[in-house]
Amino acid sequence: MQSEVMFAGFGGQGILLSAKILAHAAMEQGYEVVWIPSYGPEMRGGTAYCMVVISDQPIGSPIIRNPAHLVAMNRPSLEKFAPMVKPGGVVLINSSLITVGCGRTDVDEFIIPVNDMAIALGSVKSANIVALSAFAARSHMVDTTVLQECVREEFSKKPKLIPLNMSAVEEGFKAAANKN
């Protein structure tokens, strides 16, 4: 089994962090993992994306042209990467910033207002965690209990952020459970 996911959005949206947490959760479950970040020199506000490859076998090449899944946090990312997703994959669309669908019928298009949900929790900065947890619950790439522990561990040096981010995880899980 090998599966790939592309996280993409603007710099400053926590794209690299959410991908890192997914990779950590997969490693905790004993999988082989590759985490490859990519961002422009402008970083905050520029395009950022990150590929995570998870496999139960050694990973031959970290370069993936057609990922199985996509988490699109902004419209330019959706337009650029959605055509590359393999049929049958999950395409999570942040409808707070994206007003269109991916235009494909051969993928599981999962549309949720990630930013709005994060703002309702108290901070838009938790939008990446909402998206990550919703994607993880929808795609079943990692165990959700392990993901929760990895989120808690990621924020352990900033304990004041743990309650917000754990609430974001729960909201993401609920969103995945409510979308058929």
DODRENNU-221065 format. One line per field, with one value per residue (C-alpha): x, y, z. Coordinates in steps of 0.02 Angstrom, whole numbers, plus 50000, padded with zeros to 5 digits. Example, Ala and Ser with C-alpha at 12.3 -4.5 7.8 and 13.67 -1.06 7.14 Angstrom:
REM residues 2
px	50615|50684 .
py	49775|49947 .
pz	50390|50357 .
REM end
This chain:
REM residues 180
px	50000|50065|49966|50012|49932|49970|49934|49928|49885|49959|50115|50062|49912|50006|50023|50193|50142|49985|50083|50217|50088|50012|50186|50220|50057|50101|50275|50199|50098|50256|50238|50378|50356|50423|50383|50432|50396|50399|50374|50426|50551|50409|50340|50201|50070|50158|50115|50162|50134|50195|50188|50173|50202|50150|50189|50204|50354|50515|50475|50571|50552|50485|50436|50250|50168|49993|49952|49808|49736|49735|49699|49671|49667|49652|49587|49754|49807|49644|49659|49841|49838|49660|49686|49836|49744|49718|49538|49459|49560|49496|49501|49466|49414|49417|49251|49291|49413|49364|49195|49209|49223|49364|49260|49290|49168|49299|49361|49283|49257|49248|49196|49201|49220|49386|49426|49250|49256|49425|49364|49213|49336|49430|49571|49590|49765|49688|49615|49756|49717|49532|49577|49706|49590|49442|49553|49626|49453|49388|49537|49579|49765|49807|49720|49627|49676|49859|49832|49757|49910|50027|49935|49948|50134|50165|50097|50171|50298|50156|50029|49911|49879|49834|49649|49618|49702|49619|49451|49504|49538|49366|49281|49374|49320|49139|49144|49205|49070|48933|48980|48924 .
py	50000|50172|50332|50513|50676|50853|50993|51161|51342|51511|51526|51558|51440|51301|51191|51120|51093|50995|50885|50859|50803|50679|50610|50595|50500|50379|50352|50316|50179|50101|50161|50220|50408|50546|50729|50852|51036|51166|51353|51511|51636|51749|51612|51702|51743|51651|51477|51334|51150|50990|50809|50666|50489|50347|50165|49996|49963|50062|50215|50206|50388|50536|50625|50601|50676|50614|50610|50505|50651|50841|50963|51131|51280|51413|51425|51438|51275|51189|51245|51193|51025|50952|50893|50790|50689|50505|50448|50390|50508|50633|50818|50924|51101|51246|51327|51478|51534|51430|51460|51326|51138|51038|50999|50812|50670|50534|50594|50611|50800|50850|51032|51111|51291|51262|51444|51481|51329|51383|51560|51491|51397|51558|51574|51557|51491|51322|51304|51189|51071|51070|51026|50895|50804|50811|50743|50606|50550|50551|50466|50341|50363|50362|50312|50463|50423|50424|50587|50667|50617|50687|50854|50860|50818|50949|51086|51020|51161|51287|51213|51362|51310|51129|51158|51260|51132|50983|51070|51095|50908|50867|50988|50912|50738|50796|50876|50713|50615|50735|50734|50584 .
pz	50000|49954|49963|49933|49984|49927|50052|49962|50000|50041|50147|50327|50321|50410|50257|50304|50485|50443|50322|50454|50582|50458|50421|50608|50635|50495|50568|50738|50654|50581|50401|50287|50261|50149|50187|50050|50076|49938|49953|49864|49932|49989|50104|50201|50071|49930|49870|49985|49960|50036|49980|50104|50043|50159|50122|50204|50090|50063|49957|49793|49742|49838|49676|49641|49487|49526|49712|49775|49876|49889|50031|49944|50061|49923|49746|49654|49737|49690|49510|49497|49585|49571|49391|49449|49582|49542|49514|49676|49785|49913|49865|50019|49971|50095|50047|50158|50023|49872|49789|49655|49653|49576|49421|49433|49459|49481|49652|49824|49828|50011|50033|50206|50269|50356|50397|50459|50573|50643|50673|50767|50879|50918|50791|50604|50642|50682|50506|50454|50598|50554|50374|50424|50543|50422|50284|50395|50450|50271|50188|50327|50289|50475|50634|50705|50885|50836|50742|50899|50999|50866|50867|51057|51048|50911|51024|51187|51195|51182|51303|51287|51106|51145|51190|51031|50920|51003|50975|50793|50779|50847|50727|50581|50634|50651|50478|50402|50492|50434|50249|50150 .
REM end
